[in-house]
Amino acid sequence: MENAYIGVKFRTMFLGSRFGDVDSKKRIAEISKIMSKKGLVEKKVGNISERTNEGMVITPSGYDLGSLGEDEVVLVVGYLEKPRIVEVRGKKKPSSESIMHWMIYQEFPKVNAVVHVHPKVLDDKRMPETSKEFPYGTVELAEEVVKTLKKSRKRVVILKNHGVVCVGKSLDDCKKLLFKKLKL
């Protein structure tokens, strides 16, 4: 169910354009370029985040991660479920999958990084897969991913017809695990 990209499916509340987590910005920009070079975030698909003391630093919506600059990432500081509002510091709209990243961090306190990629070839029946298919950027997809991570107790899961999500203690941890699982 690869949907045509139509943007984020939530409202964004900007709380200011500046935030100071320079290290997270740098790490996300670096791993975005690595994932692009490996062909895992082709064009404008895929998203990467890292937990911080203030929330999560995440890639912006609709950007080519292969050329992402440090100043283009944003800090998500909150998610209001009922009005479906993502609270942000930064200049860009956050990834359309911000809700999924946020819900993973809320459910798994030891997870400090989330990487969502779209490998060209994915044929590994040993990785758990979400049982249902939901459109990108929806609460339903986020809930299905959390449910699959809990049930499988694995750190890499396939999203039915929508790529792969990897969770880890760091972005480097996610990179190493993805490369191992995807045989890169």
C-alpha positions in Angstrom: 0.0 0.0 0.0 2.6 2.5 -1.1 0.5 5.7 -0.9 1.4 8.8 -2.9 3.0 11.2 -0.5 0.6 14.0 0.5 2.4 15.4 3.5 1.8 15.2 7.2 -1.5 14.0 8.6 -1.4 16.1 11.7 -1.2 19.8 12.5 2.2 21.3 13.5 2.4 23.8 16.3 5.7 25.7 16.1 7.0 26.8 19.5 10.0 28.6 18.2 12.6 28.1 15.5 15.7 27.5 17.7 16.9 24.6 19.7 20.3 23.7 20.8 21.0 20.0 20.6 23.9 20.3 18.1 25.1 16.8 18.7 21.7 15.2 17.8 21.4 17.4 14.7 24.8 16.3 13.5 24.2 12.6 14.2 20.9 12.7 12.4 22.3 14.5 9.3 25.2 12.1 9.2 23.2 8.9 9.4 20.7 10.3 6.9 23.4 10.6 4.4 24.7 7.1 5.2 21.2 5.5 4.8 20.8 7.4 1.5 24.2 6.2 0.1 23.1 2.6 1.0 19.9 3.1 -1.0 17.6 2.8 2.1 16.0 6.3 2.0 15.7 6.9 -1.7 14.2 10.3 -2.8 12.0 11.7 0.0 11.1 8.5 1.9 12.4 7.3 5.3 12.8 9.2 8.6 15.2 9.1 11.5 15.0 10.3 15.1 16.9 10.4 18.4 15.5 10.9 21.9 16.7 13.9 23.8 16.0 15.4 27.2 13.5 17.7 25.6 11.7 15.2 23.3 13.0 13.9 20.0 15.1 15.3 17.2 13.7 14.1 13.9 14.1 14.5 10.1 11.8 17.0 8.4 8.9 16.1 6.2 9.4 15.8 2.4 13.2 16.2 2.4 15.8 14.2 0.5 17.7 12.7 3.5 20.8 12.3 1.3 21.3 16.0 1.3 19.9 16.9 4.7 21.6 19.6 6.6 21.9 19.9 10.4 19.7 23.0 10.5 16.8 21.3 8.7 16.1 18.8 11.5 13.5 19.7 14.1 12.8 19.0 17.8 9.4 17.5 18.6 8.6 18.4 22.2 5.1 17.0 22.4 2.2 15.3 20.8 -1.4 16.1 21.6 -3.4 13.0 20.6 -7.0 14.3 20.4 -6.5 17.4 18.3 -3.6 15.5 16.5 -1.1 18.2 17.0 2.7 17.8 17.0 4.6 20.5 19.0 7.9 21.5 17.4 10.9 23.7 17.7 12.6 24.3 14.4 11.9 25.8 11.0 10.4 22.8 9.1 7.5 20.5 9.5 8.5 17.2 11.2 8.5 13.9 9.4 5.0 12.5 8.5 5.9 9.5 10.8 6.5 11.7 13.9 3.5 10.1 15.6 5.0 6.7 15.2 8.4 7.8 16.5 6.8 9.6 19.4 4.7 6.5 20.4 7.7 4.2 20.2 9.6 6.4 22.6 6.6 6.7 25.0 6.2 2.9 25.0 9.9 1.9 25.2 11.9 4.0 27.7 15.2 2.3 26.8 14.9 3.1 23.1 16.9 6.2 22.2 16.9 6.0 18.3 14.4 5.1 15.6 15.2 4.6 12.0 12.5 4.0 9.3 13.9 3.0 5.9 12.6 1.6 2.6 15.0 -1.1 1.3 14.6 -1.8 -2.4 14.7 -5.6 -1.7 13.3 -7.0 1.5 13.0 -10.8 1.7 13.7 -11.9 5.2 11.0 -14.0 6.7 12.9 -14.1 10.0 12.0 -10.5 10.7 8.6 -9.9 12.3 6.0 -8.1 10.2 3.1 -5.9 11.2 -0.1 -8.0 10.8 -2.1 -5.2 9.2 -1.3 -2.6 6.6 -2.1 1.1 7.4 -1.4 4.3 5.5 1.8 6.1 6.4 1.7 8.8 9.1 -1.4 7.5 10.8 -2.0 6.7 14.5 -3.2 3.2 13.4 0.2 2.5 11.7 2.0 3.8 14.8 -0.1 1.6 17.1 0.5 -1.4 14.9 4.3 -0.9 14.9 4.3 -0.6 18.7 2.2 -3.7 19.0 4.5 -5.7 16.7 7.6 -4.5 18.6 6.1 -5.6 21.9 4.9 -8.9 20.7 8.0 -9.9 18.8 10.5 -8.5 21.3 12.7 -7.8 18.2 14.3 -4.4 17.4 13.7 -4.6 13.6 10.2 -5.0 12.2 8.8 -5.0 8.7 5.9 -2.7 8.1 3.6 -4.5 5.8 4.2 -3.0 2.3 5.9 0.0 3.9 9.6 -0.5 4.7 11.3 -1.4 8.0 11.6 0.2 11.4 14.6 -0.3 13.6 14.8 0.8 17.3 18.0 0.9 19.4 19.9 2.5 22.2 21.7 4.8 19.7 21.6 5.8 16.0 24.9 3.8 15.5 23.3 0.8 17.2 20.4 1.0 14.7 22.7 1.5 11.7 24.8 -1.6 12.7 21.7 -3.7 13.3 20.0 -2.6 10.0 23.2 -3.3 8.0 23.4 -6.8 9.5 19.7 -7.6 9.0 19.7 -6.2 5.4 23.1 -7.8 4.6 24.7 -4.5 3.6 
